[in-house]
Amino acid sequence: APPATPWNLLRMSPTAVLAARAVLAASAPLAPSAPTGETTGGKSAGRVRSRLAVFGPVVFAGIGRSATVLLHREGLEWRMTSNGLPESAVQPRGGRVARYAVARWLTLLPTALRPGIDRLLVIGLGAGHSVEALPASIAGIDVVELEPEIVRANRAVAPLRRSDPLADPRVALHLGDGRSALALHRELFDAIVSQPSHPWTAGSASLFTQEFFSLVHGRLKPGGIFVQWIGLDFVDVALLRSLVATLRSVFPFVECYRPHPGGAVLFVASDRELADLATARRAIARDAAAWSDVGVLSAEDLALARILDDNGSRRFAAGAEPTRDLRNLLQTRSPRILGQSRGPEELEAALSPYDALRDLPRDLDGAYLVRRLLEQGAPARALRLATELRDDEARRSAFGWLDAYGYAPADSGAAGGAAAAPPAAASPEALAMRLLALRAAARSEAARGTTHDAGRVQPTGELADWVARDPAADALVEAWHALTASDEVRWSELDPRLAAIDPRHPLREAATRARIAWRLQSGDPLAAAAALPMLDALLARKSVPIDLALRATLGLAARDRWTGFAALDELARMLADESPQRGARIREARRLLRDLAAAPPALDDQEKQAEEILEAALAELQPEIGKSGPPKP
């Protein structure tokens, strides 16, 4: 029989786990060996994926008061499990914040809706993402964790992780049950965040009931915010309605958010109104770096994540039964739902009549919202929003984006009358896309050597007229020319202009990419390091292989080996899920890995192990490289 795997340990007695820990401590290095029955020859993408997601060497095992906690390698990350159930993952140094963006949203949302928040309570530590690098405006953070072994697991890898939340002097850690802590202590908080994981387990089930929400309400200051998390794998529409009804039975105001890419819903509740766009704009501007890490650059990005406003949540929950201690619907029904095949269409159809974007305030940019929805792969919601925009010009622009993405309805009149028709070719949206296409063509010609202008962009006709009128377009074209000419003096004048472009402008992303390219081109490690947050903001909005490779390149240029390694770890996972048309990307990833490993100083032990893990994962795809074509753009 094959030897027991760490997963088997979860079904052993506590004594067996303790006995196995000594063996695990002396087991293989961090690079996982191939699973039983596999050779080191050619593999399918699925096998590469299994190598990256394999239950690797256990680095921590603890038997606690309520759970057996394991922390094991999974690629360069550490996966945490509690009683065999996945909790979260700890990122290595150099990891991207947005890989676990929802956890950040949990604690950032209260600061956007109530910028004066000073004291925050978080129920459940998990892997610590929700309390990492919180805005400086928060003076104190209390964390209540039921299981001491969860805390020990976090501390076991503290020197190796991306950020250690327990090292933050603002964080006060309390061991115990979150519900009991609220019942026993009378202190009031500006915001309370609850992130219990699996709603049927003993430690979490009581944190989804009416009685618990009433307890939370009593520990909030007037106007305080409560944020509750639920994973969409654990609920169907009926349970989601029940959760909203339970919150509404206690709090007069409830809203729901679903941050991209949409694997969870965050419920926000208070005794005072929540939606205040002016307040949100100021808060996002104040904590711009923290919000940028999760791809939020404007109040529109926040509105995009809001799926139910207070009125919508009231209508959505109408007639639903609240969950109570003596009739805990989540505890009894959630295990039956887990694993069922449910597509996103079911949830979309249920939420559509109550969508918060249906009654869009006029001071929000509807065309920008439509473009972002299309970028996120939500064309149905984008079309619905475009059709219901009240401003004719905004609606024309919105349908221009739908047309550009190939989603405009065949009968524009049926979708909203003449005002909904796609705009003329000279619209700002169409002109922006033409300018970007011109730049792409110029770079392509320069790469083929068919031009002597090195990719210089020369707009003509109405495009040239628009560039002259639009400050953002004018700055961008000048920036492209400065990049081509390596004109430092001109660039020093242009960079502030590019940085000042409105986040909602269709050329903002291109401007950001130009700023990144200049810093990379400069050869200055500090400049490359300064470009990383810019790229991470783009990756938070849309993660694609070419940008992950660029992140690894920036890590190399910044002499930040772990940033490069973390980017390649994420890239390898993505390539494993791609079609066979990935050969050039794999070759580039392996070249970057070699360059990172060869760069001074010499690799230390942890870096050597990380390099081995990445090389083994990328090598799995090697047999397919010869048959692969060029990478897709």
Secondary structure, DSSP 8 states (H G I E B T S, - for coil): -----HHHHTTS-HHHHHHHHHHHHTS--SS----TT--SS---HHHHHHHHHS---EEEEEE-SS-EEEEEEETTEEEEEETTEEEEEE-BTT--GGGGHHHHHHHHHHHHH-TT--EEEEE--TTSGGGSS--TT--EEEEEES-HHHHHHHHHTGGGBS--GGG-TTEEEEES-HHHHHHH----EEEEEE--S-TTSHHHHTTSSHHHHHHHHHTEEEEEEEEEEEEGGG--HHHHHHHHHHHHTT-SEEEEE--TT-SEEEEEEESS----HHHHHHHHHHTHHHHHHTT--SHHHHHHHEEE-HHHHHHHHTT----BTTB-HHHHHHHHHTT----HHHHHHHHGGGBGGGG--TTS-HHHHHHHHHHTT-HHHHHHHHHH-SSHHHHHHHHHHHHHTT---S-TTTTTSGGGS---TTSHHHHHHHHHHHHHHHHHHHHHT--SSTT-----HHHHHHHHH-HHHHHHHHHHHHHHHT-HHHHHHHHHHHHTS-TTSTTHHHHHHHHHHHHHHHT-HHHHHHHHHHHHHHHHH---HHHHHHHHHHHHHTT-HHHHHHHHHHHHHHHHTS-STTHHHHHHHHHHHHHHHHSSS---HHHHHHHHHHHHHHHTTHHHHTT------
